């Protein structure tokens, strides 16, 4: 673990709080925070300690803040501690203490910010998990980037991470895909049927008409010749359906893997819904829940508001999800006796729990938000003996525009902009960075023109330019070793712009911890943008003030100090970009 100055100061605050009020319970002290103040002019850090303990201690928070400030002011490294507002304490640190963090960064390198917050707990992060019915599209892209960056973030913060893709290869949509692939197979054989004639005979019609299935049809012909052709009539589908469905799903998953690889996403494990269904995982999980009295036969209340035309009260097999916070019990069996989608999901999560995960994190599309309470209830019930945490990150839709207008849909996909279209247009790194410049549940407009602009308004360019400038300075200085710079005397670093940059660097471990706990990888992009802004400000000031230039002729010690600051900045930018899955650039042309 690398050093976190915020944790060091928090430890000092808790120590003085214990000395001031010896009988405080540990669970109360766990709520004490030390954070940057909202207004930097108030100091380097602020703590809510007095507000947390005032009521249990039966003291006014202002009195606790005053007494705590007196004790903290006497500690080495703290210039001043002053009560503020209703009970906060603002802290100013010795500049020497802040400067002393630079050697820590330089010695740790990109591992700076690695933490132990996760405590080595095993977490399964399931993301993308698209139906294998077509190429990856922009909506999948956002979930893929968010899930991958979140996985990297949790790993950096001390979790054991498994990246998982759950293949939704069971159900009606995959059946429809098989029919569409079979049509392309018949086309490859030269059928006399028209598309409309074929579609007219299919249950539900021909749902997938994109050109991406043409190669699948040709591959089916290459492998099976015309041996599947007699099954052209819907009544004969049993002769070929399983074969074509399995072949097509495999072909689609191979393409999805290629698309994900182009985006820099590599999953550790792929789990097939169809395989879980065949294994009886859902039935076993339901039987386990039933043995604990959590499954029953009953009739649900009618839906609120206007009743659907096809609704009728009937007895169903239900899960007592209301006992675990859901607003209604949930059906586990359809009218034909087969499992509901929810039942299959219960089997999926029972399988994850059986694999020994301590936490489950999943990235879903925002349109699945209503599904969260029932899944939380299911996981709580399945893991009642040894609770497993369950979190869902919802990713909103992305609208792609160019020239201020929505981008025309992909002809190959038929109905949407593909992930590969996006990568080919602006590049992998721009896609990944841009997808993390908004909180996942905020809607996003992906402007193809903006993400390639070389301006400070483009965060991708702005952060990459800061790293390129750092590398330019270091190359000009002969690329001094980090160990050499870590030993540099740092007293020459005293300008407010230099100290602001150092303060930003020291906040990196705390940013990693906070973002991991909140499951919010977009915080990393925000931090890097602020760090880049601090660096660019210092760079620009050096143009007007020679004393702030990084390389000073005839002043080797001052130069080494500034090179240490530049090298540390570059390392933290690389550390952040690694979490985002973005490659730092050495120079920009």
C-alpha positions as CSV (number, residue, x, y, z in Angstrom):
1,X,0.0,0.0,0.0
2,X,1.3,3.5,-0.8
3,X,1.1,6.3,1.6
4,X,-2.1,8.3,2.0
5,X,-1.6,11.6,3.7
6,X,-5.4,12.0,4.3
7,X,-5.4,8.7,6.2
8,X,-2.3,9.8,8.2
9,X,-4.1,13.0,9.3
10,X,-7.3,11.1,9.9
11,X,-5.4,8.8,12.2
12,X,-4.1,11.9,14.1
13,X,-7.6,13.3,14.4
14,X,-8.9,10.0,15.8
15,X,-6.0,9.8,18.2
16,X,-6.6,13.2,19.6
17,X,-10.4,12.6,19.7
18,X,-9.8,9.4,21.8
19,X,-7.6,11.4,24.2
20,X,-10.2,14.1,24.4
21,X,-13.2,11.8,24.9
22,X,-11.9,8.4,26.0
23,X,-15.2,6.6,26.1
24,X,-16.2,7.0,22.4
25,X,-17.2,3.7,20.7
26,X,-15.1,2.6,17.7
27,X,-18.2,2.4,15.4
28,X,-18.7,6.1,16.1
29,X,-15.1,6.9,15.3
30,X,-15.4,5.0,12.0
31,X,-17.7,7.9,10.8
32,X,-14.9,10.5,11.2
33,X,-13.8,11.9,7.8
34,X,-10.9,14.0,6.7
35,X,-11.4,15.6,3.3
36,X,-10.3,18.6,1.2
37,X,-12.4,21.6,2.2
38,X,-14.9,22.9,-0.4
39,X,-13.1,26.2,-0.4
40,X,-9.3,25.7,-0.7
41,X,-8.8,29.1,1.0
42,X,-10.0,27.4,4.3
43,X,-7.0,25.1,4.4
44,X,-5.6,21.8,3.2
45,X,-8.1,19.5,4.9
46,X,-11.3,19.6,7.0
47,X,-12.8,17.1,9.4
48,X,-16.3,16.4,10.6
49,X,-15.0,14.8,13.8
50,X,-16.7,17.2,16.2
51,X,-20.1,16.9,14.5
52,X,-19.9,13.1,14.7
53,X,-19.2,12.8,18.4
54,X,-20.9,15.9,19.9
55,X,-24.3,14.4,20.6
56,X,-23.0,11.1,22.2
57,X,-20.5,13.1,24.2
58,X,-23.3,15.5,25.3
59,X,-21.2,18.5,24.3
60,X,-21.9,21.4,21.8
61,X,-20.1,20.6,18.5
62,X,-18.4,24.0,18.5
63,X,-16.9,23.2,21.9
64,X,-15.6,19.8,20.7
65,X,-14.2,21.5,17.6
66,X,-12.5,24.1,19.7
67,X,-10.9,21.6,22.1
68,X,-9.9,19.3,19.2
69,X,-8.4,22.2,17.3
70,X,-6.1,23.0,20.3
71,X,-4.8,19.5,20.4
72,X,-4.3,19.1,16.7
73,X,-2.5,22.5,16.4
74,X,0.2,21.1,18.7
75,X,1.0,18.1,16.4
76,X,4.0,18.1,14.2
77,X,3.2,18.9,10.6
78,X,0.0,20.8,11.3
79,X,0.5,24.6,11.1
80,X,-3.0,25.3,12.4
81,X,-6.3,23.8,13.2
82,X,-9.3,26.1,13.5
83,X,-13.0,25.5,14.3
84,X,-15.4,26.5,11.5
85,X,-19.2,26.7,11.0
86,X,-21.4,24.4,13.0
87,X,-18.5,22.1,14.2
88,X,-16.0,21.5,11.4
89,X,-12.2,21.8,12.0
90,X,-10.1,23.2,9.1
91,X,-6.4,22.1,9.0
92,X,-3.4,23.7,7.4
93,X,-0.3,21.5,7.0
94,X,3.3,22.3,6.9
95,X,4.5,22.7,3.3
96,X,7.4,20.5,4.1
97,X,5.0,17.7,5.0
98,X,3.3,18.1,1.6
99,X,6.5,18.3,-0.3
100,X,7.6,15.1,1.5
101,X,4.9,13.2,-0.4
102,X,6.8,13.6,-3.7
103,X,9.5,11.0,-2.9
104,X,6.7,8.6,-1.9
105,X,5.1,9.1,-5.3
106,X,8.4,8.7,-7.2
107,X,9.3,5.5,-5.3
108,X,5.9,3.9,-5.8
109,X,5.5,4.9,-9.5
110,X,2.3,3.9,-11.0
111,X,1.5,1.8,-8.0
112,X,1.0,5.0,-6.0
113,X,-2.6,5.0,-4.9
114,X,-2.8,1.2,-4.5
115,X,-4.7,0.5,-1.4
116,X,-6.1,-2.1,1.0
117,X,-9.7,-0.8,1.2
118,X,-10.9,-4.0,-0.5
119,X,-9.2,-6.1,2.1
120,X,-8.6,-8.8,-0.4
121,X,-12.3,-9.6,-0.7
122,X,-13.4,-11.5,-3.8
123,X,-15.7,-9.4,-6.1
124,X,-17.4,-10.6,-9.3
125,X,-17.9,-7.7,-11.7
126,X,-20.4,-8.7,-14.4
127,X,-20.7,-6.3,-17.3
128,X,-21.7,-6.0,-20.9
129,X,-23.6,-9.3,-20.9
130,X,-25.3,-8.4,-24.1
131,X,-27.6,-10.8,-25.9
132,X,-25.5,-12.5,-28.6
133,X,-28.0,-11.4,-31.3
134,X,-25.8,-8.9,-33.1
135,X,-22.7,-6.7,-33.1
136,X,-21.9,-4.6,-30.0
137,X,-23.5,-1.2,-30.2
138,X,-22.8,2.2,-28.5
139,X,-25.1,1.3,-25.5
140,X,-23.0,-1.8,-24.9
141,X,-19.9,0.3,-25.2
142,X,-20.7,2.5,-22.3
143,X,-21.4,-0.4,-20.0
144,X,-18.3,-2.2,-21.2
145,X,-16.0,0.8,-20.4
146,X,-17.7,1.5,-17.1
147,X,-17.5,-2.1,-16.0
148,X,-13.9,-2.5,-17.1
149,X,-12.7,0.7,-15.5
150,X,-14.6,-0.2,-12.3
151,X,-12.9,-3.6,-12.2
152,X,-9.5,-2.0,-12.6
153,X,-10.4,0.5,-9.9
154,X,-11.5,-2.1,-7.4
155,X,-8.3,-4.1,-8.1
156,X,-6.2,-1.0,-7.4
157,X,-8.1,-0.4,-4.2
158,X,-7.4,-3.9,-2.9
159,X,-10.2,-6.3,-4.1
160,X,-9.6,-9.6,-5.8
161,X,-11.5,-9.0,-9.0
162,X,-13.1,-11.4,-11.5
163,X,-14.4,-9.8,-14.7
164,X,-17.4,-11.8,-15.9
165,X,-19.6,-11.8,-19.0
166,X,-23.0,-13.5,-18.6
167,X,-24.1,-14.8,-22.0
168,X,-27.9,-14.4,-22.4
169,X,-28.2,-17.3,-24.8
170,X,-31.5,-18.7,-23.7
171,X,-35.0,-17.6,-24.5
172,X,-37.1,-16.2,-27.3
173,X,-34.5,-13.7,-28.6
174,X,-32.0,-16.4,-29.3
175,X,-34.6,-18.4,-31.0
176,X,-35.4,-15.5,-33.2
177,X,-31.7,-15.1,-34.0
178,X,-31.6,-18.7,-35.1
179,X,-34.4,-18.1,-37.5
180,X,-32.7,-15.1,-38.9
181,X,-29.4,-17.0,-39.4
182,X,-31.3,-19.8,-41.0
183,X,-32.7,-17.3,-43.5
184,X,-29.2,-16.2,-44.4
185,X,-28.2,-19.9,-44.7
186,X,-31.1,-20.4,-47.2
187,X,-30.0,-17.3,-49.1
188,X,-26.4,-18.7,-49.3
189,X,-28.0,-21.9,-50.8
190,X,-29.8,-19.8,-53.4
191,X,-33.4,-20.2,-52.2
192,X,-36.2,-19.0,-54.4
193,X,-38.1,-17.6,-51.3
194,X,-38.2,-13.8,-50.8
195,X,-37.4,-12.4,-47.4
196,X,-41.0,-11.4,-46.9
197,X,-42.2,-14.9,-47.8
198,X,-39.9,-16.5,-45.4
199,X,-40.7,-14.0,-42.6
200,X,-44.4,-14.6,-43.1
201,X,-44.0,-18.2,-41.9
202,X,-42.0,-17.5,-38.8
203,X,-43.5,-17.2,-35.3
204,X,-43.1,-13.5,-34.5
205,X,-41.7,-12.6,-37.9
206,X,-38.1,-12.1,-39.0
207,X,-36.7,-9.9,-36.2
208,X,-33.0,-9.6,-37.1
209,X,-32.4,-8.4,-40.7
210,X,-28.9,-6.8,-40.4
211,X,-26.3,-7.8,-42.9
212,X,-24.0,-9.1,-40.1
213,X,-25.7,-12.5,-40.4
214,X,-24.8,-13.0,-44.0
215,X,-21.3,-14.4,-43.1
216,X,-23.0,-16.7,-40.6
217,X,-25.3,-18.1,-43.3
218,X,-22.3,-18.7,-45.6
219,X,-20.4,-20.4,-42.8
220,X,-23.4,-22.6,-42.1
221,X,-23.5,-23.6,-45.8
222,X,-19.7,-24.3,-45.7
223,X,-20.0,-26.6,-42.7
224,X,-23.4,-28.3,-43.4
225,X,-23.9,-28.0,-47.1
226,X,-27.5,-28.3,-48.0
227,X,-28.2,-30.9,-45.2
228,X,-30.3,-28.4,-43.2
229,X,-32.3,-27.2,-46.1
230,X,-35.3,-29.5,-45.8
231,X,-36.2,-27.7,-42.6
232,X,-37.3,-24.5,-44.4
233,X,-40.9,-24.9,-43.2
234,X,-41.6,-23.7,-39.7
235,X,-43.0,-27.1,-38.8
236,X,-39.6,-28.7,-39.6
237,X,-37.6,-26.3,-37.3
238,X,-36.9,-29.1,-34.9
239,X,-34.6,-30.7,-37.5
240,X,-32.2,-27.8,-37.5
241,X,-33.0,-25.2,-34.8
242,X,-30.6,-26.4,-32.0
243,X,-27.8,-26.8,-34.5
244,X,-28.2,-23.4,-36.1
245,X,-28.8,-21.7,-32.7
246,X,-25.7,-23.0,-31.2
247,X,-23.6,-22.3,-34.3
248,X,-24.9,-18.7,-34.5
249,X,-24.5,-17.9,-30.9
250,X,-20.8,-19.1,-31.1
251,X,-20.3,-16.9,-34.2
252,X,-21.8,-13.9,-32.5
253,X,-19.8,-14.4,-29.3
254,X,-16.6,-14.6,-31.4
255,X,-17.5,-11.3,-33.0
256,X,-18.4,-9.8,-29.6
257,X,-15.0,-10.9,-28.2
258,X,-13.3,-9.3,-31.1
259,X,-15.2,-6.0,-30.6
260,X,-14.4,-6.0,-26.9
261,X,-10.7,-6.7,-27.6
262,X,-10.7,-3.7,-29.9
263,X,-12.0,-1.7,-27.0
264,X,-9.3,-3.1,-24.7
265,X,-11.8,-5.2,-22.6
266,X,-10.8,-8.7,-21.6
267,X,-13.2,-10.8,-19.4
268,X,-11.8,-13.5,-17.1
269,X,-14.8,-15.8,-17.5
270,X,-17.9,-16.2,-19.7
271,X,-20.9,-17.9,-18.2
272,X,-23.7,-19.3,-20.4
273,X,-27.3,-18.8,-19.3
274,X,-28.3,-21.8,-21.5
275,X,-25.7,-24.0,-19.8
276,X,-26.9,-22.9,-16.3
277,X,-30.5,-23.7,-17.3
278,X,-29.4,-27.1,-18.6
279,X,-27.5,-27.8,-15.4
280,X,-30.6,-27.1,-13.3
281,X,-29.0,-24.3,-11.4
282,X,-32.3,-22.3,-11.1
283,X,-34.3,-25.3,-10.0
284,X,-31.7,-26.1,-7.3
285,X,-31.8,-22.5,-6.1
286,X,-35.6,-22.4,-6.0
287,X,-35.6,-25.7,-4.1
288,X,-33.2,-24.3,-1.6
289,X,-35.4,-21.2,-1.1
290,X,-38.5,-23.4,-0.9
291,X,-36.9,-25.4,1.9
292,X,-36.6,-22.2,3.9
293,X,-40.2,-21.3,3.4
294,X,-39.5,-18.5,0.8
295,X,-41.4,-20.0,-2.1
296,X,-45.2,-20.5,-2.2
297,X,-48.2,-20.9,-4.5
298,X,-50.3,-17.8,-4.5
299,X,-52.1,-15.1,-6.4
300,X,-50.6,-11.7,-6.9
301,X,-52.5,-8.4,-6.5
302,X,-53.5,-6.8,-9.8
303,X,-51.1,-4.2,-11.2
304,X,-51.7,-0.7,-10.0
305,X,-53.5,1.6,-12.4
306,X,-55.2,0.3,-15.6
307,X,-55.2,-3.5,-15.9
308,X,-53.6,-5.0,-19.0
309,X,-56.1,-6.7,-21.4
310,X,-54.5,-10.0,-20.8
311,X,-54.2,-9.9,-17.0
312,X,-56.2,-12.4,-15.0
313,X,-55.7,-13.6,-11.4
314,X,-54.1,-17.0,-11.3
315,X,-52.1,-19.1,-8.9
316,X,-48.4,-18.9,-9.5
317,X,-45.1,-20.1,-7.9
318,X,-43.9,-17.0,-6.1
319,X,-40.7,-15.9,-4.2
320,X,-41.2,-14.0,-1.0
321,X,-39.1,-11.1,-2.1
322,X,-41.0,-8.7,0.0
323,X,-39.3,-10.2,3.1
324,X,-36.1,-8.8,1.7
325,X,-37.2,-5.2,0.8
326,X,-38.9,-5.7,-2.6
327,X,-42.4,-4.1,-3.0
328,X,-44.1,-7.3,-4.3
329,X,-43.4,-11.0,-4.4
330,X,-42.1,-12.3,-7.7
331,X,-43.2,-15.1,-10.0
332,X,-40.8,-18.0,-10.6
333,X,-42.7,-20.1,-13.1
334,X,-44.6,-19.2,-16.2
335,X,-48.1,-20.5,-17.0
336,X,-46.5,-23.4,-19.0
337,X,-44.5,-24.4,-16.0
338,X,-41.1,-23.2,-17.3
339,X,-38.9,-20.9,-15.3
340,X,-39.3,-17.1,-15.6
341,X,-36.3,-14.9,-16.6
342,X,-36.1,-14.0,-12.9
343,X,-35.8,-17.6,-11.9
344,X,-32.9,-18.1,-14.3
345,X,-31.3,-15.0,-12.8
346,X,-31.7,-16.6,-9.4
347,X,-29.8,-19.6,-10.7
348,X,-27.1,-17.3,-12.1
349,X,-26.6,-15.5,-8.8
350,X,-26.7,-18.7,-6.8
351,X,-23.9,-20.0,-9.0
352,X,-21.8,-16.8,-8.3
353,X,-22.4,-17.2,-4.5
354,X,-21.4,-20.8,-4.7
355,X,-18.1,-19.8,-6.4
356,X,-17.2,-18.0,-3.2
357,X,-17.6,-14.3,-4.0
358,X,-17.9,-11.8,-1.1
359,X,-19.4,-9.1,-3.3
360,X,-21.3,-9.0,-6.6
361,X,-21.2,-5.8,-8.7
362,X,-23.1,-5.6,-12.0
363,X,-23.4,-3.0,-14.7
364,X,-26.9,-2.8,-16.3
365,X,-28.6,-0.5,-18.7
366,X,-30.7,2.2,-17.1
367,X,-33.8,0.6,-18.5
368,X,-33.3,-2.3,-16.0
369,X,-33.5,0.0,-13.0
370,X,-36.8,-1.5,-11.9
371,X,-35.3,-4.9,-11.8
372,X,-32.8,-4.0,-9.1
373,X,-34.9,-4.5,-5.9
374,X,-36.0,-8.0,-6.8
375,X,-32.4,-9.1,-7.6
376,X,-31.2,-7.5,-4.3
377,X,-33.9,-9.5,-2.5
378,X,-32.8,-12.7,-4.3
379,X,-29.2,-12.3,-3.4
380,X,-30.0,-11.4,0.2
381,X,-32.1,-14.6,0.5
382,X,-29.6,-16.8,-1.3
383,X,-26.7,-15.6,0.9
384,X,-28.5,-15.3,4.2
385,X,-26.1,-17.5,6.1
386,X,-23.0,-15.6,4.8
387,X,-24.2,-12.3,3.4
388,X,-22.9,-11.3,0.0
389,X,-23.0,-7.6,-1.0
390,X,-24.8,-6.8,-4.2
391,X,-24.5,-3.5,-6.1
392,X,-25.8,-2.5,-9.5
393,X,-24.4,0.4,-11.5
394,X,-26.9,1.7,-14.1
395,X,-25.5,3.1,-17.3
396,X,-27.6,5.5,-19.3
397,X,-28.0,5.6,-23.1
398,X,-25.5,7.3,-25.3
399,X,-26.4,9.5,-28.3
400,X,-23.8,9.8,-31.0
401,X,-23.7,13.1,-33.0
402,X,-21.4,14.5,-35.7
403,X,-21.7,18.0,-37.0
404,X,-24.5,18.6,-34.5
405,X,-26.6,15.9,-36.0
406,X,-27.4,12.3,-34.9
407,X,-25.1,9.8,-36.7
408,X,-26.8,7.7,-39.3
409,X,-27.4,4.1,-38.3
410,X,-25.0,1.4,-39.4
411,X,-26.1,-0.3,-42.6
412,X,-24.3,-3.5,-41.5
413,X,-26.1,-3.6,-38.1
414,X,-29.3,-2.4,-39.6
415,X,-30.7,-0.4,-36.6
416,X,-27.8,1.1,-34.6
417,X,-24.3,2.5,-34.4
418,X,-21.9,-0.3,-33.7
419,X,-19.0,-0.2,-31.2
420,X,-16.6,-0.9,-34.1
421,X,-18.0,2.1,-36.0
422,X,-17.2,4.3,-33.0
423,X,-13.7,2.9,-32.5
424,X,-12.8,3.2,-36.2
425,X,-14.0,6.8,-36.1
426,X,-12.1,8.2,-33.1
427,X,-9.9,5.5,-31.7
428,X,-10.1,3.2,-28.6
429,X,-8.6,5.6,-26.1
430,X,-10.8,8.5,-27.0
431,X,-13.9,6.2,-26.7
432,X,-12.9,4.9,-23.3
433,X,-11.9,8.2,-21.8
434,X,-15.0,10.0,-23.1
435,X,-17.3,7.3,-21.8
436,X,-16.0,8.0,-18.3
437,X,-16.4,11.8,-18.4
438,X,-20.0,11.5,-17.0
439,X,-21.4,9.6,-14.2
440,X,-22.7,6.3,-15.5
441,X,-26.4,7.0,-14.8
442,X,-26.3,10.4,-16.5
443,X,-27.3,10.6,-20.2
444,X,-24.4,11.3,-22.6
445,X,-24.0,12.8,-26.0
446,X,-20.9,11.5,-27.7
447,X,-19.8,14.2,-30.1
448,X,-17.5,12.7,-32.7
449,X,-16.1,16.1,-33.6
450,X,-15.4,17.2,-30.0
451,X,-13.5,14.1,-28.9
452,X,-10.8,14.7,-31.6
453,X,-10.4,18.4,-31.0
454,X,-7.1,19.6,-29.7
455,X,-8.4,22.1,-27.1
456,X,-8.8,22.4,-23.4
457,X,-12.6,21.8,-23.8
458,X,-11.7,18.2,-24.8
459,X,-10.8,16.3,-21.6
460,X,-9.2,13.5,-23.6
461,X,-6.7,15.9,-25.2
462,X,-6.3,18.0,-22.1
463,X,-5.1,15.1,-19.9
464,X,-3.0,13.5,-22.6
465,X,-1.4,16.8,-23.4
466,X,-0.4,17.2,-19.8
467,X,1.3,13.8,-19.8
468,X,3.0,14.6,-23.2
469,X,4.3,17.9,-21.7
470,X,5.6,16.1,-18.7
471,X,7.5,13.6,-20.9
472,X,8.8,16.4,-23.1
473,X,10.4,18.1,-20.0
474,X,11.9,14.9,-18.7
475,X,13.3,13.9,-22.1
476,X,14.8,17.3,-22.4
477,X,16.5,16.7,-19.0
478,X,17.8,13.3,-20.2
479,X,15.1,11.2,-18.5
480,X,16.6,11.2,-15.0
481,X,15.8,8.1,-12.9
482,X,12.9,8.3,-10.4
483,X,15.3,7.2,-7.6
484,X,17.6,10.1,-8.4
485,X,14.7,12.6,-8.3
486,X,13.3,11.1,-5.1
487,X,16.5,12.2,-3.4
488,X,16.3,15.8,-4.6
489,X,16.0,18.6,-2.0
490,X,12.5,20.1,-2.5
491,X,12.7,23.4,-0.6
492,X,12.7,25.3,-4.0
493,X,9.1,24.2,-4.5
494,X,7.2,27.0,-2.7
495,X,5.1,28.9,-5.3
496,X,1.4,28.6,-4.8
497,X,1.0,26.9,-8.2
498,X,3.6,24.3,-7.3
499,X,2.0,23.6,-3.9
500,X,-1.4,23.3,-5.5
501,X,-0.1,20.7,-7.8
502,X,1.5,18.8,-4.9
503,X,-1.7,18.9,-3.0
504,X,-3.6,17.5,-6.0
505,X,-1.0,14.6,-6.2
506,X,-1.5,13.8,-2.5
507,X,-5.2,13.4,-3.1
508,X,-4.8,10.5,-5.5
509,X,-4.9,7.6,-3.0
510,X,-8.0,9.1,-1.3
511,X,-9.6,9.5,-4.8
512,X,-9.0,5.8,-5.6
513,X,-10.5,4.7,-2.3
514,X,-13.6,7.0,-2.5
515,X,-14.3,6.1,-6.2
516,X,-14.0,2.4,-5.5
517,X,-16.3,2.5,-2.5
518,X,-18.8,4.5,-4.4
519,X,-18.5,2.3,-7.5
520,X,-17.9,5.5,-9.6
521,X,-15.0,5.2,-12.0
522,X,-15.9,8.6,-13.6
523,X,-14.3,10.2,-10.5
524,X,-10.9,9.1,-12.0
525,X,-11.5,11.1,-15.2
526,X,-12.6,14.2,-13.1
527,X,-9.4,13.9,-11.0
528,X,-7.1,13.6,-14.0
529,X,-8.8,16.6,-15.6
530,X,-8.2,18.7,-12.4
531,X,-4.6,17.4,-12.2
532,X,-4.0,18.3,-15.8
533,X,-5.4,21.8,-15.1
534,X,-3.0,22.3,-12.2
535,X,-0.1,21.2,-14.4
536,X,-1.0,23.3,-17.4
537,X,-1.4,26.4,-15.1
538,X,2.1,25.9,-13.8
539,X,3.5,25.3,-17.3
540,X,1.9,28.5,-18.6
541,X,3.1,30.6,-15.6
542,X,6.6,29.4,-16.4
543,X,6.4,31.1,-19.7
544,X,6.0,34.5,-18.0
545,X,8.0,33.9,-14.9
546,X,11.5,32.4,-15.5
547,X,11.7,31.3,-11.8
548,X,8.9,28.8,-12.4
549,X,10.4,27.1,-15.4
550,X,11.1,23.4,-14.9
551,X,14.7,23.5,-16.2
552,X,16.8,26.3,-14.7
553,X,20.1,27.0,-16.3
554,X,22.9,27.1,-13.7
555,X,20.5,26.0,-10.9
556,X,20.8,22.2,-10.7
557,X,19.1,21.7,-7.3
558,X,16.1,23.9,-8.2
559,X,15.9,22.0,-11.6
560,X,15.9,18.6,-9.8
561,X,13.2,19.7,-7.5
562,X,11.0,20.7,-10.4
563,X,11.8,17.6,-12.4
564,X,10.7,15.6,-9.3
565,X,7.4,17.4,-9.4
566,X,7.0,16.8,-13.2
567,X,7.9,13.1,-12.9
568,X,5.5,12.6,-10.1
569,X,2.7,14.3,-12.1
570,X,3.4,12.0,-15.1
571,X,3.3,8.9,-12.8
572,X,0.0,9.8,-11.3
573,X,-1.5,10.6,-14.7
574,X,-0.3,7.2,-15.9
575,X,-1.7,5.5,-12.8
576,X,-5.1,7.1,-13.5
577,X,-5.1,6.3,-17.2
578,X,-4.3,2.7,-16.3
579,X,-7.5,2.5,-14.3
580,X,-9.4,3.9,-17.2
581,X,-7.8,1.5,-19.6
582,X,-6.3,4.4,-21.6
583,X,-2.8,4.5,-23.0
584,X,-0.8,7.6,-22.2
585,X,0.9,9.4,-25.1
586,X,4.6,10.3,-25.1
587,X,4.1,13.3,-27.4
588,X,1.4,15.0,-29.3
589,X,1.7,16.3,-32.9
